[in-house]
């Protein structure tokens, strides 16, 4: 039986297509499920690969950006700015990052955004906060009450005091 690792090699060290290797894995029955409810692992794996392939194709075709994006699945603190550019710390909220690039970022949140500009603060790996002034240029309703928004970095800025502690 050939089992692929995440780098796409079989157990004997030969390069292989991970999808082919997964599809050739034998089926098994789950311990608590009766014979009539047997789950076929190859069908499950094929279904997951189809989902991953369609998501990858969809994201490639929708890409209109000039700089490479990187996944950023971390929490981001958003501090909205009023019309004169002053931070509104009482309106601060946390979002879940999606992507980041040299030019900007995107994130998921619940509820539409009321402000066009904000300071986004990201917790760096070394414990420092890194903050940027962002022009929030788009917001889309996704599903199940979630929104996806994004914007362009305008400049680096001072981290709001309540986060810098």
Rosetta blueprint (number, residue, H / E / L):
1 X L
2 X L
3 X L
4 X L
5 X L
6 X L
7 X L
8 X L
9 X E
10 X L
11 X L
12 X L
13 X L
14 X L
15 X E
16 X L
17 X L
18 X H
19 X H
20 X H
21 X H
22 X H
23 X H
24 X L
25 X L
26 X L
27 X L
28 X L
29 X L
30 X L
31 X L
32 X L
33 X L
34 X L
35 X H
36 X H
37 X H
38 X L
39 X L
40 X L
41 X H
42 X H
43 X H
44 X H
45 X H
46 X H
47 X H
48 X H
49 X H
50 X H
51 X H
52 X H
53 X H
54 X H
55 X H
56 X H
57 X H
58 X H
59 X H
60 X H
61 X H
62 X L
63 X L
64 X L
65 X L
66 X L
67 X L
68 X L
69 X L
70 X E
71 X E
72 X L
73 X L
74 X L
75 X E
76 X E
77 X E
78 X E
79 X E
80 X E
81 X E
82 X L
83 X L
84 X L
85 X L
86 X L
87 X E
88 X L
89 X H
90 X H
91 X H
92 X L
93 X E
94 X E
95 X E
96 X E
97 X E
98 X E
99 X E
100 X E
101 X L
102 X L
103 X L
104 X E
105 X E
106 X E
107 X E
108 X E
109 X E
110 X E
111 X L
112 X L
113 X L
114 X L
115 X L
116 X L
117 X E
118 X E
119 X E
120 X E
121 X E
122 X E
123 X E
124 X L
125 X L
126 X L
127 X L
128 X L
129 X E
130 X E
131 X E
132 X E
133 X E
134 X E
135 X E
136 X E
137 X E
138 X E
139 X E
140 X E
141 X E
142 X E
143 X E
144 X L
145 X L
146 X E
147 X E
148 X E
149 X E
150 X E
151 X E
152 X E
153 X E
154 X E
155 X E
156 X E
157 X E
158 X L
159 X L
160 X L
161 X L
162 X L
163 X L
164 X L
165 X L
